[in-house]
Amino acid sequence: MELEILSKKQENTNISTDNFAVWRECLNIIGSRVNTQSFKTWFEPIKPTKLEAGILTLEVPSHFFYEWVEEHYSNILTEAVAAVLGLSGKINFTINPEFSDEKESDDISATPDVSNTILKKTETYIGSTQYSSPDTVRYKEADSFKPINSALNPKNTFDNFIKGESNQLARAAALAVANNPGGTQFNPLVVYGDVGLGKTHLIQAIGNHALSQGKAKRVGYVTSEVFTLEFVDAIQNDTMSNFSNYYRSMDILIVDDIQFFTGREKTQDHFFHTFNTLHQSGKQIILSSDRPVKELKGLNERLISRFQSGLTADIQAPDLETRTAILRKKSLDNGIELRQDVLEFLALNVKSNIRELEGCLISLLAHSSIQNKEIDLNLAKDVVRSIVGEIKTHITIEAIQRTVCNYFNIPEDLVRAKTRKQEVVFARQLAMYLSKELTNFSLKTIGLHFGGRDHSTVIHAYQTIEDLIKSDKKYVDVVQQLKSKINNHS
C-alpha cells in the first residue's frame, strides 16, 4: 500500500460511482472477517476517492488512523481488493486534508510521550518502500536459489507473544517447531481458535524465529485466500509450473485461515499435492483455522486426514491475568506505563478477543493524546463505555486492602509487609479472602499483591476466614460490612 499526503487546498474531483461500487464489494468481504465494532471503528470512516488503472485510492481521517489500519488490517484490505479487482489491484491511501501534518502535530503536542510515539510510527510507514501485497505474484520467484519475500510481519515474534494458560500448548508446540522445523511429530502443526486471539501472530512467529536462527532458508506465509487467487492467476496465465515449484520449494510453508479452502475443489486438489510433496520431503507445514479441522465442512476428506496427522492445538480467549499482561506490554511498546487500576479495568471489561483489547488501548491513548487528558480510571471508563457499552463494576485488590485497613485502623503497607503482629495477620487474611471472593484474579496474582506471597498462603488465609465465619457469627457480620463498603466504593 502507498500513502499520499494531500495539501489542505487540494480538492478531489475524480469521485465516481465505480469507486463506491468497488469499495462496497470490498466492505462486504471485510465485514465477514472482522467483528462489528472493529468494522464500524476502522472501516466505515474510510472513503473511496478514486479508481484509476486498477488502483483504488482510499481517504482516511488521520495519520493515526492510517497507521493503525495499515498495521492491523493490511492483509484483510489487500486481499479484499485483490478479490474484487484481481491480483493486479492496488490500494493507495490519502489523508483527509483537514488533518495535515501541522494540524495533527498541534493537536497532540501537549502530550509528547503519546504524540511522539504515534508520529514516529507514522514516519516509519511514510518513509518505507511500497508495501508487499497479493498484487505482487510471489510464485514467479520460483528459483530455489533466489531469496523470496516471506510475507511475514517482523513484529510477530515469540518475544512479544504473551504466554498464558489459554495458549500454553499452542505456544510450546510452535516454539518446538520453530527450533526444529520438519523434525518433530508436530507436522503439520494446526493452530485453531476464534478471531482475534493471536493465531496469525503465533504461526508467523515460527517463521521469523526459524529464519533468524538459521533453522530454515525459505519460509513462505500465505492466506488461503491469496493462495487461491494465485492459483487462479497461474491457470489463466499458464504458469502452473512456476506456481507449483514456488510453494513446493519451501522449508516452512505457513497457510493462514484454511477454513476458506472449503468448497474450492480445484484449489484443495492442488494444495493436497503440494502438502504431500512437502511432507514427504521432511519440510514443515503450519496451518491455522477458526475451528477444529474436523468441523470444516466442504473440505476434502483426504485433506482433513492429512491435516489431522500432526498436532492440533487450540488458542482460547485469554484469562484476566493474560489480558492484563498483554495490555501492559502493548502500552509499554507505545511508550506509556499505565496505572495498574486502569490495566485491570480494561482487562476486566474487554475480553472477547485480543484485537478488541488492543483497539480499546489505542482508543484510550488517542483520547488522552488528542484531548490532552491524563490516562486515569475515569477516562478508561469513558472509552470502554463507548466501545463495549455497559461496563462492569471494577473491584481492585488495592481497593480491598484499603477498605480493610481503614476498617481496622492500620497502615495499608503493613498487610504487604512481613510483620506477624496478630491484628495485621488477621487483616491480611481477611483482605486475601475478600480478594478471592470479589475478584477474578488467580491465587498467584492475589499473593503477589500481598508482598509477593505464594498461592498456598492465600489458600491458608481463605480457609482460616471460612472456618471463623462458620464458627462465630460476628465474623459473618464483619465480612458483610466490608463487602458492602467495598462494593459501594467501587
N, C-alpha and C positions, 0 to 999 in steps of 0.2 A: 504494500500500500504506500501511497505517497501523500505527503501533507503539503498544502499550499496555504500561505497566509494572505488573506485578502486585505487590501487597504480599506480604510474607512469610507472612501469616496467611490470605491469600485462597486458597480452595480452588475447584477447578473441578469442578462437579458435573454438567456438561452434556455428558459424553462419550457418544457414541452410535456404533453401528456405521456409520452414514452417514458420519461424519467419516472413518473409516478407509477405507471403500469409495471415497469421492471422492479421498482422498489417494493411495490405491493406484493409481487410474487416472492421477492427475497424475504419480506417480513413474514409471509406465510410459512416459509421454511424455518426461519429463525424462531418463530413462535413455538414451533414443535420441539425446539432444542433447549430453550431456557424457560425458567419459571416466570409466572405472570409479573411479579414485582420487578425482576431484572429487565423484562421486556419493556415495561412501562417506563422504567427509570433510564435505561441506556439505549433504547432503540426508537421509541415513539418520538423523542425530540429531534431525531436525525431527519434532515430534509434533502431529498434528491434535487440537485440543481442543474445537472447537465448529463447527457448521454451522447458521447461522441467517439466514434471509432472503437467501440467496444469498451470504452472507459466510462464507468458510472461515477460521477462526482457527487459526493455527499457532504452536506454542510452540518457541522456540529456546533454546539453553543459556545465552547471554550477550549482552550489548551488542555485544561484539566480533564474535561470530558473526553477529548480525543485520546489523551494518554491512557485513561482507564479502559476505554473501548479497545484500543489497539493492544493493550497488554493482556486483557482477559477474554476478548471475543474475536480476535483476529481470525482464527481458524474458522469459526462459525460464519463470519461475514464473507470471507473469501470463498468458502465452499458454497454458500447460498448464491453468490454472484456467478460462480462457475456453473452452478446447476441451471441458472436462468439464462446466462449469456454464452455459456460454453467455456471451455478451458482457456480461450483467448480473452475472456472477460477480466477486467481490472477495476480496482477501486482507487479513487483519488479523493482525499479529504480536503475540505476547506474549513477555515474557522470563521464563524459569524463575525462580520465587520464590527459589530458592536463590542466585541471582546478582543480588541487589538492588544499588542504587547504592552503598550503604555498603560492602557486601561486596566488590564489584569494585574500588572505589577503594582499599580496604585491601590487597587482593591485589597491586595493581600500583603502589602509591605509591612503592615502593622504587626504581623506575627511572623518574624523572619524564619523561625525554625520550620514551620509548615510550608511557607511560601517558597523558601529556598529548596526544600525537598521536591516540591511539585515542579518548580521551574527547571531544576537540574534534570529531572526525569524527562521533561518535555524537550529540553535541548538535546538530550541523548537521541530521542526519536527523530527530531528535525535534522540533526547533523549526520544521521546514518545514511547508508546507501538504501536503495529501494528494497522493500521487503520481499522475501521469497514467498510465493503463494502458489496455489494449484495452477495458475496460468503459465508457470514455468514447468514444462513437461519433463520431469526429472528422469523418466525412464530412457531418455535419449543419452543419458550418461552411462551407457552400458559397458564401457571399457572397464574391465576389472582392475586395471592399474590406475585408473583415474580417480582422484578424490571426488566424493559425492556430497551433495547437500543433504545432511541427515534429517533436516526439518525439525530438529529438537530445539526446544526453548532452553537456553543455557541456565536460566533461573531455576529450572526444575531439577533440583538435586536432593540427595538424601539429607544433606546438612540442614536444609530449610523445610524438610517434611517432618512435621511434628508427630512423634510417635505416641500412641495411646492404646488403650485396650481395644478400641474399635478397629484398629488397623494393624495390630501387632503381628498376626500371622502373615498378612499380605506383605508388610514391610520386610519381615525376616526372610521370606521367600524371595522377594525382589532383590535384596542385598546378596543373598547366596547366588542367585542367577547372575547378577552383575559382576561378581568376583570369579565366576566360572561358567561363562555362557556356553550352553550346549553340553556341559559336563556334569550336570545334576539330573536328578529324576524329574525336576520341575520343567519338563519340556514337552508340550508347551506350558507356559505359565499363563493362566487365565485369571484376571482380576475383575471382579464384578461388584456393583453397588449402585445406589441411586445417584441421580445427577448432583454434581457439586460436592462430592465427598473426597476428591483428590486422586481419582483413578489415573487421569492423564498425567498428573504431576509424578505419581509413583512410577508408572511404566516408562516415562521419559527419563526419570532419574536413573533407571537401569542403563539406558543407552549412554547418558552423559558420564556415568561412573565408568562404564566399560571402556569408553573412548579415552577418558582422562588417565586411566590406569593401564592403558595399552592391552586390555583384555580382548579387544576387537578393533578391526580397522574399518569395516564397512557396516555402519548401523543406519537403518532406514526406518523412519517413523512415518506412518501414513494413516489417515482415517479410512474407514471402509467406503465412505462417500467418494473421496478423492481416488482411491484405488479403482472404483467402478467407473468414474469419469475418465480416468487414464486408459482403462481397458477399452471403453467405447471409442476413445480417440485413436487407440492403436489399431482397432478393427477398421475404422474409417480411413485411416491413413496408411494401411498396410504395413504397420511397423510392429506387429505382434512379436517378432523375433527379438527386437530391442526391448520391448516391454517385459517379456519373459526372462530374458537374460539379466535385466537390471534387478528385478526382485529376487531372482534365484542366486544372485551373486552376493547376497548379504551374509554377514556373520551373525547379525542380530536383526530380525525383522519384527517391528512393533506395529501392530494394527489396532487402532482405536475404534471403539463403537461397532463391534462386529454385528450388533443387532440389525444394522442397516443392510447387511448382506441378505436378510430374509426376503424371499420372493424373487431374487435375482439369480435365476438358474445358471445362466451362462457365466456370470461372474463367479458364482460359487464353484462351478466346474473347473474354471481356470485356477482359482485360488487353491482348490483341492490338490491339483498337480504341483503348484508352487510349494504348498505346505509339505507334500511328500518329498520333493526334491531336497528341500532344506533340512527336514528332519532326518532323512537317510544320510545326509552329509554331516550330521552332528552339529548343525547350526541351530541357534536359539530362536524360538518363536515366542512372542509375547502378545497377548490379546487382552482387550478389555470389553466389557459389556455392561449394560444397565440391569441385567438379570442373569440368573444361572443359565448355563448353556442349555440344559435340558428343557428350559422354558421358552427357548427361541423357536416359536412356531414359524414354519416356512423355511427352515434351514435343513439342508440335505442331511439325511441320517448318517452318511459316511463322514461328513464334516463334523457332525456332533460327536461321533465316535472318536475322531482324531483329536478334537478339542478337549475331550474328557480323558485322554490318555495320559495327561501330565498332572499338574496340580491346579485346582481351582480354589482361589482364596477370595473371601469377600471383605469389603470395607463397609463398615456400618457407620451410622451417624455418630459423631464424636460425643463423648460424655462431657460433663460440665468442666472437669479439670482440663481435658484436652482442648476444649473450645477456649478456655481462658488462656492456655499456653499459646494457642495459635494467635489469638488477639495480641498477646504481649509481644510475640515475635514479629508480627506484622507491624505493630505500632513502632517498635524499635527500628525496624527496617526503614520506616518513614521518618526517623529522627525524633520521635516523640515517645516519652515514657509516661504512660497513662497511670493514673491512680488505681490502686487495687480495687476500690469500690466501683469504679467505672468499668474496669475489665470484667468484674464478676457480674455486674448488672447487664452488660451486653451479652455475656455468655449465657446468662440465665434466660434471657428473653428471646435470643435469636439462636435457634438450634435445629432448624430444618436441614441446612447444609452449609458447607464452608464458604461457598461463593456468596451466599446471602450474608454470612458473618463478615466477610471481607468488605462487601458492599456497604454494610452498616458502618464499619470502621471508617471507610473512605468518606462516607457521608458526614460522619462526625468530624473528621479532620477538615473537610471542606467547609462545614458550617462554622467551625472555630476560626478558620483562616479568613473567610470572606466577611463574617460578621464581627471579627475581632473580639471573640469571646473566649474566655478560659474554658478548657475542657473539664467540666465537672459533672456531677451526677444529674443536675438539672438539665444541662444541655444534652446529656446522653438520653434522658427520658424523652425530651422533645424529638430527638432524631429517631429513636426506636418507635415512638408512637406514630410517627409519620410513615414508617416502613412496615411495621407489623401490626399496627392498630393498638389493641388493648395490651397494656403492659402488666406484668405480674409484680406483686409485692416482693420487694427485694430485701432479704434479711442477711446481713453480713455477720461473719464471726466476730469482727471488731465491735459491731453494734451490740451483740450479745455480751461480750466481755465488758463493755462499757456499762451496760444496764445492770449486770450482776455486781460489778464492783461498786457502782453507785448505791445499790440496794444495801450492800454490806459495809459501805463507807471505807473501802480500802483502795489504795492506788492501783490503777489498771496494770501498770508494769509488773506488779507482783505476781499476777496469775501467769505471766510468761517467764518469771524468774524461777530459780531453783530452790527457793525457800520452802521449808517443810513446816512452817507455822500452821497450826491446826485450822485456824479460821481461813487462811489463804488456800490451803489444800482443799477445804470444803467448797470454797467459792470457785476454784479452778475446776473441780469435778462437776459442779453444778453447771458451769459455763460449757464444759465439754458435752455434758448430757443434752443441754438445750441446743447446742450446735448440731448434734446428730439428729435431734428431734425436728428442728425447724429449718434446716438447710439440706441441700442435696450433695454437700461436699463429702468426699470419701474420708474414712478414718485417718488415712495418711495426711490428707490436707488439713484436717482439724488439728491433728497433733503438731503439725508444722506451725500453726498459728499460736500454739501454746509453748513457745520456746524450743521448738524442734523435737518434741516428744514423739515416740513412735506409736503405731496404731494400737499396740497392746495396752498402753497406758490409757488411751481413750476408751477401749473396751472395759477396762477395770473401773474407770470413772463412771461410765454409763451404768454398769451393773451395780455399783455402790449406791448410786442415787435411786435406781429402780428398787433395790432392797429397802432403802429408807422410806420410799413412798408407800410400799406395801405394808410396812410395819408401823408407821406413825402418820396420822392424818395431817399433822402440822406441816410436814414436808410437801404433802399434796397442795396445801394452801400456798406455800412459798413458790412452788413451781408454777402454779396457776397465775399468781400475781406477776411473776417475772415474764411469763409468756404474754400476758396481757400488755405489760409495759413495752415489751419488745415489738409486738405487733402494732401497737399504737404509734410507736416511734417510727416504724417503717412506713 
